[in-house]
Amino acid sequence: MILLIEDDQITTHILTALMKRQRWECLVATSCADALQMISSVPTDLVITDINLPDGNGLDLVESMIVKPWLQDIPVMICTADGKRATVERALGMGCVDFVKKPINVDQMQSRIGRALTRAPRRWENWREMIKRLRVDGRSFFPLLQLAREQLVRLVEKLERWNPQTGDVDELTADVQRLRSAALNVGAVRCVSMIDFLWTGSASEQDVRDLAEALGIEARSFEKAIANRNAGLATLGATAGSAR
């Protein structure tokens, strides 16, 4: 999913049309506030942001992203009319993968977005490698994916309700480790890496809050994987029906 943060309608139309042609999924935010809400809830592969936004500065938005460990590896492209040297240096110094000066050259933009997408966080193990590792077929794998997703949702709910005064840390840690095993079994590599990176076992307020937010995003990734699987089965069913 590409998150485009842009308040100019012409630029938005050009870029969304380009992404539609390339079959790149895209969401559009027109403000920093909308963008923060989206990137905190939707699995994002690339952010493309303007700098001058109605409620703030796009570079400040990037700074607020990179302090969160579960967002800091998402590649960011800047697309702006502000080509001052200081602006470019600040953007690249933050780790932005590209800086595009408006007006946009559509052909060049297509290749630059494609290049940036190669740096997107890896969320899932390769399907063929996973099936080979687990020694199961696609029909056997799908129930595992559903069960892992249910475990993930339950854990996120538990983290969001966590009370450090009354909660059982050992029990919570066991739940986290069970989810890690379930995620590993279905090739949800980013879910596993977020647990390894964010969970120290102390169940501090910061650890719990960070893990809840990170896993909440991964829950959407599971939902998308299941929806894609169901859509594939529906397509196969329709094809078989028309063949008869």
Secondary structure in CASP SS format (residue, H / E / C, confidence):
PFRMAT SS
TARGET T0000
AUTHOR 0000-0000-0000
METHOD secondary structure of the structure
MODEL  1
M C 1.00
I E 1.00
L E 1.00
L E 1.00
I E 1.00
E C 1.00
D C 1.00
D C 1.00
Q H 1.00
I H 1.00
T H 1.00
T H 1.00
H H 1.00
I H 1.00
L H 1.00
T H 1.00
A H 1.00
L H 1.00
M H 1.00
K H 1.00
R H 1.00
Q C 1.00
R C 1.00
W C 1.00
E C 1.00
C E 1.00
L E 1.00
V E 1.00
A E 1.00
T C 1.00
S C 1.00
C H 1.00
A H 1.00
D H 1.00
A H 1.00
L H 1.00
Q H 1.00
M H 1.00
I H 1.00
S C 1.00
S C 1.00
V C 1.00
P C 1.00
T C 1.00
D C 1.00
L E 1.00
V E 1.00
I E 1.00
T E 1.00
D C 1.00
I C 1.00
N E 1.00
L E 1.00
P C 1.00
D C 1.00
G E 1.00
N E 1.00
G H 1.00
L H 1.00
D H 1.00
L H 1.00
V H 1.00
E H 1.00
S H 1.00
M H 1.00
I H 1.00
V C 1.00
K C 1.00
P C 1.00
W C 1.00
L C 1.00
Q C 1.00
D C 1.00
I C 1.00
P C 1.00
V E 1.00
M E 1.00
I E 1.00
C E 1.00
T E 1.00
A C 1.00
D C 1.00
G C 1.00
K C 1.00
R H 1.00
A H 1.00
T H 1.00
V H 1.00
E H 1.00
R H 1.00
A H 1.00
L H 1.00
G H 1.00
M H 1.00
G C 1.00
C C 1.00
V C 1.00
D E 1.00
F E 1.00
V E 1.00
K E 1.00
K C 1.00
P C 1.00
I C 1.00
N C 1.00
V H 1.00
D H 1.00
Q H 1.00
M H 1.00
Q H 1.00
S H 1.00
R H 1.00
I H 1.00
G H 1.00
R H 1.00
A H 1.00
L H 1.00
T C 1.00
R C 1.00
A C 1.00
P C 1.00
R C 1.00
R C 1.00
W C 1.00
E C 1.00
N C 1.00
W H 1.00
R H 1.00
E H 1.00
M H 1.00
I H 1.00
K H 1.00
R H 1.00
L H 1.00
R C 1.00
V C 1.00
D C 1.00
G H 1.00
R H 1.00
S H 1.00
F H 1.00
F H 1.00
P H 1.00
L H 1.00
L H 1.00
Q H 1.00
L H 1.00
A H 1.00
R H 1.00
E H 1.00
Q H 1.00
L H 1.00
V H 1.00
R H 1.00
L H 1.00
V H 1.00
E H 1.00
K H 1.00
L H 1.00
E H 1.00
R C 1.00
W C 1.00
N C 1.00
P C 1.00
Q C 1.00
T C 1.00
G C 1.00
D C 1.00
V H 1.00
D H 1.00
E H 1.00
L H 1.00
T H 1.00
A H 1.00
D H 1.00
V H 1.00
Q H 1.00
R H 1.00
L H 1.00
R H 1.00
S H 1.00
A H 1.00
A H 1.00
L H 1.00
N H 1.00
V C 1.00
G C 1.00
A C 1.00
V H 1.00
R H 1.00
C H 1.00
V H 1.00
S H 1.00
M H 1.00
I H 1.00
D H 1.00
F H 1.00
L H 1.00
W C 1.00
T C 1.00
G C 1.00
S C 1.00
A C 1.00
S C 1.00
E H 1.00
Q H 1.00
D H 1.00
V H 1.00
R H 1.00
D H 1.00
L H 1.00
A H 1.00
E H 1.00
A H 1.00
L H 1.00
G H 1.00
I H 1.00
E H 1.00
A H 1.00
R H 1.00
S H 1.00
F H 1.00
E H 1.00
K H 1.00
A H 1.00
I H 1.00
A H 1.00
N H 1.00
R H 1.00
N H 1.00
A H 1.00
G H 1.00
L H 1.00
A H 1.00
T H 1.00
L H 1.00
G H 1.00
A H 1.00
T H 1.00
A H 1.00
G H 1.00
S H 1.00
A H 1.00
R C 1.00
END
